Amino acid sequence: MSILVNFMSELLRSFMEDKRILDRVKFEDYLSVYFDVRPASFFTMVAELPNARELGAKIDLECKDDLALIISTRDIQLRGELIIELRKKIDELFKKYVLESDVFKAHEYWAKKLGLRMEMDKVRPSICEVYLFKDKNVGKRLKNLFYIRREIRRAIYQMQNISLPPSLLAYPEELSSKFVSELGSILGYPECCVKRYAEERASGIYVEGRISEQIKNLRMVGDKPNVFSFFSSNFIPHDPKCEKAAELGIKLYEALRKHIPGAHQKYYAILEENVSTAENFPEVIKSYRQFAESRLRDLLMHT
């Protein structure tokens, strides 16, 4: 038994030392599933890769002329054809720069070493969600969910004169309570949080603004959120002090403290970052949009 324990300890130590995977992704995604805290997790490429800016810049550079041509084209039919061609090009560049990179190969390597399965779904031309899990039945549920997502998007895009905010137009599946509930179940999120999130998204409530306001209201009365309720950066609790959500954060924290010396302290710091991000969601989103617009302007100026 001691030989096996030593082997697993050495494996986890090597995993934690690999700089090709962000600490946040190690804790929230890999280890939360490895330690059976949750049945599945996911991270996003390229945003959650350590060299995300470098990879994004490479893809942008090779697409800037195509983008400029699309923007300058007035013929609607021709513009549509150019957009389709650009999407195909981005897909090829994603394979070349991301899927064939040493960084992604590290993800594949460690998923296998830690006994995790991996499924991917391309949600945008240059955005891919990577799901980690153990049970093959979870994989079947995910594949079915990916199909439902494609069907929802197809139906939405075929509608004429649809008025949705950009975020929901990009991810219309979030309007489906059925989709959100199934995804939340797969990821092991507390039912109370999934229910509120699904209801609010479907009714047009700004969920990020809601959690931000809740945290600020707590601070105003001298209270504070439970950091363990923010166990993942991809999760928004129904309440900043949700006990069900906190149970998951505490379970992972204790597993890390028991099996990986010092890791629990790093995870706690990430939990605090998650709370800070949630508290400042409106500002964070605004800043991201400004960055995206600036990047687009820069690309066009240098074409």
KAWO-V696999 format. One record per pair of residues at least 6 apart in sequence whose ideal C-beta (glycine too) atoms are under 7 Angstrom apart, sorted by sequence separation. I is the first residue (numbers start at 1). J is the second residue. If there is no record, write none. Layout:
BEGIN
I:J
I:J
END
This chain:
BEGIN
32:38
46:52
49:55
73:79
98:104
122:128
123:129
133:139
156:162
168:174
173:179
174:180
201:207
218:224
33:40
111:118
121:128
168:175
200:207
218:225
230:237
256:263
257:264
277:284
33:41
120:128
121:129
164:172
229:237
237:245
256:264
32:41
46:55
70:79
73:82
120:129
16:26
46:56
108:118
120:130
184:194
197:207
200:210
215:225
15:26
131:142
229:240
253:264
256:267
29:41
70:82
118:130
119:131
229:241
28:41
29:42
69:82
70:83
118:131
181:194
229:242
29:43
118:132
180:194
226:240
231:245
253:267
225:240
226:241
252:267
253:268
70:86
116:132
117:133
156:172
225:241
229:245
116:133
117:134
180:197
181:198
229:246
231:248
25:43
116:134
180:198
228:246
231:249
67:86
115:134
117:136
153:172
66:86
119:139
152:172
153:173
226:246
229:249
111:132
152:173
177:198
180:201
228:249
231:252
117:139
218:240
228:250
249:271
25:48
63:86
66:89
107:130
119:142
119:143
149:173
152:176
121:146
177:202
211:236
214:239
215:240
228:253
22:48
63:89
175:201
214:240
63:90
152:179
174:201
175:202
22:50
207:236
211:240
20:50
149:179
19:50
59:90
62:93
148:179
94:126
59:93
91:125
145:179
59:94
90:125
90:126
145:182
59:97
87:125
145:183
58:97
197:236
145:186
230:271
233:274
55:97
196:238
236:278
55:98
228:271
142:186
193:237
227:271
230:274
233:277
141:186
193:238
227:272
230:275
189:235
192:238
138:186
227:275
230:278
193:242
192:242
225:275
46:98
51:103
190:242
192:244
193:245
45:98
50:103
49:103
190:244
190:245
215:278
216:279
215:279
212:278
59:126
211:278
212:279
212:280
212:281
211:281
212:282
209:281
208:281
209:282
208:282
208:285
30:110
34:114
20:102
34:116
20:103
33:116
44:127
45:128
30:114
21:106
44:129
45:130
20:106
21:107
30:116
42:129
43:130
18:106
42:130
21:110
42:131
40:131
41:132
18:110
40:132
40:133
39:133
15:110
39:135
40:138
15:114
33:132
39:138
33:133
33:134
11:113
30:132
29:132
40:186
41:187
39:186
40:187
40:188
38:187
39:188
38:188
42:234
28:232
28:233
24:233
38:248
37:248
37:251
37:252
35:252
37:255
32:252
35:255
31:252
27:252
31:256
67:299
68:300
60:295
64:299
68:303
64:302
65:303
60:299
64:303
27:267
23:266
27:270
16:260
24:270
12:259
16:263
23:270
12:260
END
